[in-house]
Amino acid sequence: MILAAGRGERMRPLSDFLPKPLLSVGGKSLLHWQIQRLVASGVQEIIINHAWLGEAIEQAFGRGEDFSCQIHYSPEMQALETAGGIANALHYFGNEPFIVTSGDIYTEFNYSSLFEAAQNIRERRIDAHLVLVNNPAFHPQGDMGLQNHLISPNAIPRFTYGNIGVFHPCLFKSLSEKEKRPLFPWLYRFAEAGRISGELFNGVWENIGTPEQLKTLDKSLSRQLSIYS
């Protein structure tokens, strides 16, 4: 599942007429990069939630034919945030663990590396697995830490949740459809029970929240692409 329902307030005015995940870096939209990387990792079916100007996302990607995958959409009248958006799309996942990522990050993370965590979740050794990153300049305090490969809300040092994870549907079954709910602090209760594993990713990861961040990443990617073209 790719989360793409946010309004992108900090990205205005660019996001006034185009949903933030459709903004372009290196010649492709942020969402295009994510779909492409997921499919390259072996993912064959993708659910995208949307709210603000969501019809533009559906028009851009259709049913996924251009990516050799199946794309489904989970529209929201108003953005339900992460946990709420997942709960609203839960009927797509049955009883199988699923990857969740964000449509407004750019990363070179290899999503196929999550398949082992998905198997651990399937066997109910854990309920979720989160990918953490080093704290970006805009979030120096971090979100949580790691202790014996498990997520710990209070462990030091603290890292930032990278908006990439694998989850078992059971986590969200108590939430109502159409209920607005952020992922944190709601998810911490499961971490405190030792049910969430984690890893630290040190590779390329950028959270694109402002026009300045978008411009910087676009320049960087365009420069890299020109070298290899």
Backbone bond lengths (Angstrom), bond angles and torsions (degrees), N, CA, C in turn:
res aa  C-N    CA-C-N  psi(-1)  N-CA   C-N-CA  omega(-1)  CA-C   N-CA-C  phi
1 M - - - 1.461 - - 1.519 109.22 -
2 I 1.336 115.72 132.29 1.462 121.23 175.05 1.524 107.98 -108.82
3 L 1.325 115.57 124.27 1.463 121.20 -179.82 1.523 109.61 -83.28
4 A 1.330 116.64 120.66 1.464 120.13 -174.96 1.523 111.99 -142.56
5 A 1.338 116.89 28.98 1.467 119.92 -172.90 1.525 114.39 -98.73
6 G 1.321 118.18 -5.66 1.459 120.31 -174.92 1.521 113.58 -67.78
7 R 1.312 115.74 153.47 1.471 121.83 -179.74 1.520 111.91 -77.35
8 G 1.323 118.08 -27.30 1.461 120.44 -179.31 1.512 112.85 70.78
9 E 1.331 116.94 48.03 1.468 121.08 -176.48 1.527 112.19 -58.33
10 R 1.326 117.15 -42.16 1.474 119.58 -177.69 1.522 111.96 -72.02
11 M 1.324 116.70 -14.69 1.459 120.64 -179.91 1.530 112.20 -90.57
12 R 1.311 118.16 -2.89 1.455 120.24 178.55 1.529 109.88 -63.73
13 P 1.349 117.82 145.64 1.470 127.70 9.04 1.534 114.76 -87.08
14 L 1.352 118.00 -1.71 1.462 119.32 -176.79 1.523 111.90 -60.55
15 S 1.331 116.83 -33.04 1.465 120.43 -176.76 1.526 112.98 -90.21
16 D 1.324 117.71 5.78 1.467 119.57 179.02 1.529 111.76 -70.69
17 F 1.326 116.30 -29.85 1.463 120.36 -175.10 1.524 113.05 -121.58
18 L 1.327 116.70 0.38 1.456 121.51 -179.54 1.524 108.01 -148.42
19 P 1.329 119.25 130.72 1.468 118.82 177.39 1.522 110.43 -61.24
20 K 1.317 116.55 141.79 1.466 120.93 -174.29 1.525 113.61 -51.49
21 P 1.342 120.38 -41.29 1.466 119.14 -179.36 1.525 114.53 -63.60
22 L 1.340 117.92 -13.64 1.462 120.34 177.82 1.519 112.84 -93.09
23 L 1.322 117.74 -1.65 1.460 120.01 176.10 1.524 109.28 -68.79
24 S 1.322 115.36 146.05 1.461 120.95 -169.04 1.521 113.28 -98.81
25 V 1.334 115.25 139.02 1.467 122.96 169.19 1.523 107.56 -136.13
26 G 1.311 116.96 132.98 1.458 119.99 179.62 1.513 113.96 59.31
27 G 1.332 116.69 31.24 1.455 120.73 175.78 1.519 115.60 85.66
28 K 1.334 118.31 0.28 1.464 121.64 178.38 1.520 108.97 -137.18
29 S 1.326 115.96 153.41 1.460 118.35 177.28 1.523 110.06 -70.93
30 L 1.331 115.73 157.06 1.464 120.51 176.99 1.527 110.72 -55.37
31 L 1.325 116.27 -41.01 1.459 120.53 -179.38 1.530 111.66 -67.93
32 H 1.318 116.49 -36.89 1.470 121.23 176.85 1.527 110.31 -59.74
33 W 1.331 116.67 -46.64 1.465 120.45 178.83 1.522 110.46 -57.92
34 Q 1.332 117.08 -43.70 1.457 120.77 -177.58 1.534 111.48 -65.67
35 I 1.320 116.88 -47.33 1.466 119.96 179.07 1.524 110.24 -59.71
36 Q 1.314 115.82 -45.49 1.461 121.09 -178.96 1.527 111.67 -58.81
37 R 1.328 116.18 -43.46 1.467 120.05 -178.08 1.529 110.99 -71.46
38 L 1.316 117.98 -38.01 1.463 120.89 177.09 1.527 111.02 -62.27
39 V 1.316 116.46 -46.57 1.464 120.34 -179.55 1.526 110.74 -64.15
40 A 1.330 117.07 -40.01 1.467 120.56 177.63 1.522 111.69 -62.81
41 S 1.336 116.43 -24.53 1.464 121.24 179.39 1.525 112.64 -86.95
42 G 1.331 117.15 -2.24 1.456 120.38 177.54 1.511 115.29 105.88
43 V 1.323 118.06 2.04 1.468 121.11 177.88 1.530 108.88 -75.37
44 Q 1.318 116.85 131.37 1.461 121.20 -175.73 1.528 113.85 -112.71
45 E 1.319 116.62 -14.45 1.467 120.20 -177.79 1.521 109.04 -136.78
46 I 1.320 117.00 128.54 1.463 122.26 -174.16 1.524 109.50 -130.19
47 I 1.325 115.64 135.42 1.463 122.15 173.24 1.522 107.43 -109.19
48 I 1.308 117.47 130.69 1.464 122.39 177.41 1.527 108.06 -119.15
49 N 1.337 116.84 122.56 1.466 118.11 172.98 1.527 109.15 -90.02
50 H 1.292 116.70 154.29 1.462 119.72 179.17 1.524 109.82 -155.70
51 A 1.323 115.03 158.11 1.466 121.71 176.83 1.527 108.53 -141.08
52 W 1.333 116.47 -75.84 1.458 121.30 -178.10 1.531 110.49 -65.51
53 L 1.348 116.86 118.26 1.460 123.33 178.54 1.526 111.78 52.69
54 G 1.323 115.34 36.97 1.458 120.04 -175.22 1.514 114.56 -62.60
55 E 1.333 116.81 -27.96 1.464 118.78 -179.84 1.526 111.57 -62.08
56 A 1.340 116.87 -28.09 1.468 120.14 177.95 1.530 110.85 -66.28
57 I 1.325 116.72 -35.08 1.466 120.70 177.64 1.523 109.94 -66.86
58 E 1.332 117.11 -44.06 1.463 120.02 179.37 1.524 111.00 -64.12
59 Q 1.325 116.90 -38.73 1.464 120.04 178.75 1.525 111.33 -66.59
60 A 1.323 116.66 -34.89 1.465 120.45 -176.96 1.524 112.52 -71.41
61 F 1.339 117.44 -36.09 1.467 119.63 -171.17 1.525 114.36 -118.11
62 G 1.330 117.68 -9.61 1.452 119.73 177.12 1.513 111.90 52.94
63 R 1.306 115.74 -135.50 1.467 121.62 -179.53 1.526 112.16 -100.28
64 G 1.323 116.10 11.68 1.461 119.55 173.73 1.510 115.04 94.28
65 E 1.327 117.77 7.98 1.459 120.82 -176.72 1.527 112.63 -55.89
66 D 1.324 117.40 -39.12 1.465 120.65 -177.49 1.522 112.63 -70.14
67 F 1.333 117.09 -13.56 1.463 121.00 -178.41 1.530 112.04 -111.64
68 S 1.323 116.99 3.84 1.471 121.83 -177.27 1.525 111.52 57.36
69 C 1.331 115.45 41.99 1.460 120.82 175.97 1.524 108.08 -143.27
70 Q 1.321 116.19 173.40 1.460 121.71 174.31 1.522 108.82 -103.50
71 I 1.325 116.58 127.78 1.459 121.14 176.99 1.526 108.95 -115.25
72 H 1.328 115.46 129.35 1.460 122.70 174.10 1.527 107.92 -116.78
73 Y 1.316 116.41 158.56 1.461 120.63 -177.50 1.526 110.68 -123.21
74 S 1.320 114.29 143.72 1.460 121.88 177.96 1.526 107.95 -122.72
75 P 1.333 117.61 88.22 1.466 120.34 -177.35 1.524 112.54 -71.98
76 E 1.322 115.17 146.70 1.463 122.19 177.48 1.523 108.25 -128.20
77 M 1.315 116.90 134.37 1.458 120.17 178.33 1.519 110.52 -63.58
78 Q 1.333 116.06 -40.97 1.455 122.13 170.67 1.518 106.78 -135.37
79 A 1.313 116.93 149.32 1.461 120.49 -176.00 1.523 110.63 -58.59
80 L 1.327 116.10 129.19 1.462 121.98 -174.88 1.523 112.94 -97.46
81 E 1.331 117.74 6.43 1.464 124.05 -175.49 1.530 109.81 65.00
82 T 1.334 116.59 -176.41 1.464 119.31 -166.90 1.524 113.60 -66.89
83 A 1.330 118.08 -58.39 1.466 119.83 -177.72 1.524 111.09 -63.76
84 G 1.332 116.87 -40.42 1.455 120.41 178.91 1.516 112.49 -64.93
85 G 1.330 116.49 -39.80 1.460 120.49 178.65 1.518 112.05 -65.91
86 I 1.343 116.19 -39.12 1.466 119.93 177.31 1.524 110.12 -65.44
87 A 1.337 117.15 -46.29 1.466 120.80 -179.91 1.524 111.29 -59.34
88 N 1.316 116.50 -36.25 1.457 121.21 -179.16 1.526 112.13 -69.16
89 A 1.329 116.85 -23.14 1.472 121.71 -179.09 1.522 112.42 -106.14
90 L 1.323 117.56 10.93 1.462 121.96 -169.80 1.532 112.89 -61.52
91 H 1.321 116.99 -27.90 1.470 119.91 -177.71 1.523 112.71 -63.88
92 Y 1.330 117.35 -17.38 1.460 120.20 178.77 1.529 112.53 -75.18
93 F 1.320 118.04 -21.47 1.462 120.12 -166.38 1.521 114.68 -100.60
94 G 1.316 118.67 -9.77 1.456 119.50 -178.57 1.516 110.67 58.80
95 N 1.323 116.25 -127.20 1.461 121.12 179.41 1.525 111.27 -116.50
96 E 1.343 115.96 22.09 1.461 121.20 -175.98 1.530 111.21 -102.04
97 P 1.339 118.24 143.43 1.466 120.30 173.49 1.523 110.58 -63.61
98 F 1.318 116.19 151.42 1.462 120.84 -176.11 1.527 110.34 -142.13
99 I 1.321 114.67 149.18 1.466 122.36 176.53 1.524 108.77 -81.86
100 V 1.318 116.12 140.34 1.466 121.88 171.67 1.521 108.16 -125.74
101 T 1.319 116.10 132.75 1.455 120.96 174.53 1.529 108.30 -141.01
102 S 1.299 116.59 179.72 1.465 120.94 -173.07 1.523 111.38 -114.72
103 G 1.319 115.07 144.42 1.454 120.65 178.92 1.508 114.31 -81.62
104 D 1.330 118.07 -0.39 1.467 118.93 179.38 1.525 112.12 -119.71
105 I 1.345 116.36 25.64 1.461 119.19 169.60 1.521 108.48 -117.52
106 Y 1.320 114.90 153.30 1.464 120.53 170.00 1.518 106.61 -116.15
107 T 1.318 116.77 127.29 1.456 119.75 -178.00 1.520 110.47 -148.81
108 E 1.317 115.14 154.49 1.460 121.37 172.83 1.529 110.18 -105.84
109 F 1.321 116.35 22.08 1.459 121.92 177.58 1.528 110.19 -61.73
110 N 1.328 116.31 138.00 1.463 122.03 178.42 1.530 108.98 -89.59
111 Y 1.313 116.31 102.95 1.464 120.20 -174.78 1.527 113.01 -65.00
112 S 1.334 117.40 -22.94 1.464 118.53 178.90 1.522 111.75 -65.69
113 S 1.337 117.27 -18.74 1.465 120.26 177.83 1.529 111.67 -68.50
114 L 1.332 117.34 -11.55 1.464 121.15 -179.86 1.526 112.85 -86.88
115 F 1.321 117.60 -6.89 1.464 119.42 -175.70 1.527 111.87 -65.01
116 E 1.337 117.51 -33.85 1.464 119.82 177.33 1.530 110.45 -65.13
117 A 1.342 116.06 -43.30 1.465 119.58 176.95 1.524 110.53 -62.19
118 A 1.333 116.59 -38.43 1.464 120.07 178.55 1.528 110.85 -61.61
119 Q 1.333 116.31 -37.70 1.463 119.35 178.34 1.530 111.04 -67.25
120 N 1.328 116.66 -39.91 1.472 120.28 176.60 1.525 111.07 -61.85
121 I 1.325 115.83 -37.64 1.467 120.44 177.82 1.525 109.87 -69.62
122 R 1.318 116.52 -41.22 1.469 120.87 178.83 1.527 110.91 -59.12
123 E 1.335 115.99 -37.34 1.467 121.20 179.62 1.523 112.03 -85.03
124 R 1.343 116.23 2.78 1.469 125.18 176.20 1.528 112.93 62.91
125 R 1.329 116.22 28.17 1.463 119.13 171.08 1.526 109.85 -71.47
126 I 1.324 115.19 -32.58 1.464 123.21 176.26 1.527 107.42 -140.32
127 D 1.334 116.69 170.83 1.468 120.76 178.33 1.523 112.95 -108.10
128 A 1.332 116.80 -17.41 1.464 120.16 -179.07 1.523 109.35 -161.78
129 H 1.327 114.80 163.26 1.466 122.06 176.90 1.521 107.21 -140.60
130 L 1.321 117.29 127.28 1.465 122.09 -177.20 1.522 110.93 -114.09
131 V 1.318 115.31 143.82 1.461 121.97 174.84 1.526 108.15 -101.36
132 L 1.319 115.76 121.36 1.459 122.11 179.11 1.521 109.51 -103.37
133 V 1.327 115.73 156.60 1.462 122.01 176.57 1.525 108.28 -131.44
134 N 1.321 115.68 162.87 1.457 119.63 175.24 1.524 109.45 -63.70
135 N 1.312 116.30 146.86 1.461 120.67 -172.38 1.524 111.82 -63.96
136 P 1.334 117.77 122.29 1.462 120.40 175.79 1.526 110.58 -72.25
137 A 1.308 115.95 166.23 1.466 121.14 -176.15 1.523 112.06 -59.15
138 F 1.336 117.39 -32.31 1.468 119.65 -177.08 1.529 112.65 -82.28
139 H 1.348 117.30 -4.43 1.470 119.95 -178.31 1.533 109.56 -143.38
140 P 1.344 117.33 60.35 1.471 120.66 -172.36 1.524 114.25 -66.71
141 Q 1.325 117.97 -21.47 1.467 120.87 -176.86 1.522 113.06 -78.20
142 G 1.334 118.06 -16.14 1.452 121.00 -179.87 1.518 113.06 70.42
143 D 1.333 115.86 -177.74 1.463 121.95 -177.52 1.521 113.07 -119.48
144 M 1.337 117.22 -37.13 1.466 121.14 -171.07 1.522 108.76 -167.05
145 G 1.323 115.60 173.07 1.452 120.17 179.34 1.514 111.52 -125.51
146 L 1.341 115.24 -175.71 1.458 122.28 178.61 1.515 109.44 -121.41
147 Q 1.304 116.54 138.12 1.457 121.70 177.29 1.530 107.76 -141.51
148 N 1.342 115.26 111.98 1.472 120.37 -177.34 1.528 111.59 54.98
149 H 1.330 115.16 43.92 1.466 122.85 177.42 1.528 113.40 67.96
150 L 1.322 117.01 11.65 1.457 121.11 175.79 1.523 109.96 -112.42
151 I 1.330 116.32 147.95 1.457 120.96 176.66 1.523 109.42 -69.89
152 S 1.325 115.65 131.13 1.466 121.55 176.84 1.526 108.46 -129.39
153 P 1.331 118.18 117.54 1.469 120.34 -177.58 1.522 113.57 -58.74
154 N 1.332 118.00 -25.27 1.463 120.40 -173.28 1.523 114.34 -114.01
155 A 1.322 118.07 2.76 1.468 120.44 -177.69 1.524 110.96 -69.61
156 I 1.319 115.14 150.46 1.460 123.52 176.48 1.530 107.93 -117.81
157 P 1.353 119.62 137.99 1.465 127.21 0.90 1.528 112.18 -74.23
158 R 1.318 114.44 161.20 1.456 121.05 179.98 1.527 109.94 -99.87
159 F 1.319 114.79 145.39 1.451 121.71 178.23 1.530 108.99 -125.96
160 T 1.325 115.48 174.87 1.465 121.60 -178.09 1.525 110.11 -104.12
161 Y 1.324 116.01 136.02 1.464 119.43 174.48 1.526 108.62 -64.18
162 G 1.333 116.42 125.72 1.461 121.27 -174.10 1.515 114.91 -85.86
163 N 1.343 117.37 13.16 1.468 121.32 -178.77 1.528 111.70 59.99
164 I 1.322 115.74 31.99 1.463 122.64 175.07 1.524 107.26 -134.64
165 G 1.315 117.25 129.60 1.459 119.58 179.18 1.512 111.76 -163.91
166 V 1.320 115.00 170.85 1.466 122.55 172.82 1.525 106.67 -124.75
167 F 1.322 116.96 136.88 1.460 120.83 -173.48 1.528 111.19 -135.61
168 H 1.332 115.34 149.13 1.462 119.93 169.77 1.529 107.58 -90.64
169 P 1.329 117.46 138.82 1.471 119.59 -178.21 1.521 114.22 -57.39
170 C 1.342 117.40 -26.58 1.469 119.58 -176.59 1.521 112.32 -58.45
171 L 1.339 116.97 -27.09 1.461 120.15 -179.17 1.520 111.98 -60.20
172 F 1.327 116.76 -31.37 1.462 121.13 -169.50 1.524 113.54 -105.53
173 K 1.337 117.38 -0.96 1.465 119.56 -173.53 1.521 113.23 -69.70
174 S 1.327 117.28 -19.03 1.468 119.46 178.00 1.525 112.12 -82.73
175 L 1.325 117.21 -10.16 1.463 121.03 -179.69 1.522 109.86 -88.07
176 S 1.305 115.71 145.36 1.461 120.80 179.66 1.519 110.45 -84.38
177 E 1.336 115.86 146.52 1.457 119.40 170.55 1.530 108.51 -61.65
178 K 1.310 115.46 146.84 1.472 123.05 179.52 1.527 112.40 71.57
179 E 1.336 118.12 8.25 1.466 120.88 178.39 1.523 109.64 -89.33
180 K 1.313 116.79 125.44 1.460 121.09 178.56 1.525 109.02 -77.55
181 R 1.341 116.34 122.01 1.465 119.20 -175.33 1.533 109.69 -154.35
182 P 1.332 117.96 119.65 1.470 119.98 173.39 1.525 110.30 -71.28
183 L 1.318 116.77 162.34 1.466 120.69 -179.60 1.520 111.38 -72.17
184 F 1.316 115.98 -38.44 1.467 121.41 178.71 1.531 109.26 -117.64
185 P 1.342 116.81 144.04 1.476 129.16 9.59 1.527 114.55 -85.81
186 W 1.345 117.67 3.49 1.464 121.03 -175.93 1.531 112.63 -52.37
187 L 1.351 118.12 -41.03 1.466 121.34 -174.13 1.525 113.24 -75.56
188 Y 1.319 117.50 -17.29 1.467 119.92 -174.97 1.533 112.27 -60.04
189 R 1.322 117.61 -29.61 1.479 119.43 -178.20 1.533 110.79 -60.18
190 F 1.322 116.55 -35.46 1.466 120.32 179.82 1.528 110.63 -74.72
191 A 1.335 116.13 -33.83 1.464 119.68 175.72 1.523 110.45 -65.81
192 E 1.314 116.54 -41.77 1.467 120.72 -179.92 1.524 111.76 -64.42
193 A 1.329 116.39 -23.88 1.466 120.98 177.15 1.527 111.96 -87.90
194 G 1.341 116.84 3.96 1.460 120.86 178.28 1.512 114.42 74.95
195 R 1.341 117.11 26.58 1.458 121.23 -174.30 1.523 113.90 -104.70
196 I 1.344 117.35 5.44 1.465 119.54 -178.17 1.521 109.80 -128.08
197 S 1.316 116.73 119.85 1.464 121.30 175.11 1.525 109.31 -89.62
198 G 1.325 115.77 170.92 1.457 119.07 -178.41 1.510 112.07 -158.19
199 E 1.307 115.27 168.47 1.461 122.61 176.58 1.521 108.63 -147.98
200 L 1.321 115.59 158.54 1.462 121.30 176.09 1.516 108.62 -106.54
201 F 1.327 116.30 123.64 1.461 122.24 177.82 1.520 108.85 -101.00
202 N 1.327 116.48 123.31 1.462 121.44 -177.31 1.524 113.37 -103.44
203 G 1.328 117.47 5.25 1.457 120.61 -177.71 1.518 112.96 -85.06
204 V 1.324 115.23 -162.47 1.468 121.75 -176.76 1.526 109.86 -68.86
205 W 1.313 115.88 123.69 1.463 122.81 178.69 1.519 107.83 -154.17
206 E 1.308 116.51 123.64 1.465 121.39 179.26 1.523 109.65 -133.97
207 N 1.316 116.42 128.66 1.459 121.99 172.60 1.521 107.24 -94.92
208 I 1.327 116.25 119.38 1.462 120.43 -173.06 1.518 109.35 -101.17
209 G 1.337 116.11 100.79 1.451 120.02 -175.69 1.515 115.49 -113.65
210 T 1.334 117.44 -20.28 1.465 120.82 -174.95 1.527 110.32 -131.13
211 P 1.342 118.13 159.83 1.464 120.29 176.62 1.526 112.61 -56.84
212 E 1.331 117.14 -34.61 1.464 120.31 179.97 1.526 111.04 -66.19
213 Q 1.344 117.15 -42.64 1.465 120.56 177.70 1.525 110.75 -64.42
214 L 1.326 116.26 -39.10 1.462 120.82 178.45 1.528 110.64 -62.86
215 K 1.319 116.42 -45.31 1.466 121.17 -178.57 1.523 111.10 -64.49
216 T 1.326 117.00 -42.10 1.462 120.95 -179.84 1.524 111.10 -62.89
217 L 1.337 116.78 -45.51 1.461 120.32 179.91 1.523 110.80 -66.71
218 D 1.319 117.41 -39.74 1.462 120.77 179.55 1.528 110.50 -60.49
219 K 1.316 117.03 -43.83 1.469 120.58 178.62 1.521 110.92 -62.59
220 S 1.328 116.29 -43.66 1.458 121.07 -178.38 1.525 111.52 -63.73
221 L 1.332 116.76 -47.53 1.459 120.10 -179.23 1.523 111.55 -66.96
222 S 1.325 116.63 -41.31 1.462 120.41 -179.99 1.519 110.58 -62.13
223 R 1.327 116.35 -38.00 1.462 120.99 178.00 1.532 110.30 -65.22
224 Q 1.334 116.76 -44.69 1.467 120.52 179.04 1.521 111.27 -63.19
225 L 1.327 116.35 -43.51 1.456 120.23 -178.07 1.518 111.70 -65.57
226 S 1.340 116.95 -34.96 1.468 119.98 179.62 1.524 111.40 -68.22
227 I 1.328 116.42 -30.49 1.468 120.60 178.96 1.526 110.64 -67.24
228 Y 1.353 115.97 -38.34 1.466 120.14 -174.63 1.520 113.21 -95.67
229 S 1.332 117.22 0.08 1.469 119.14 -178.52 1.526 111.40 -86.52
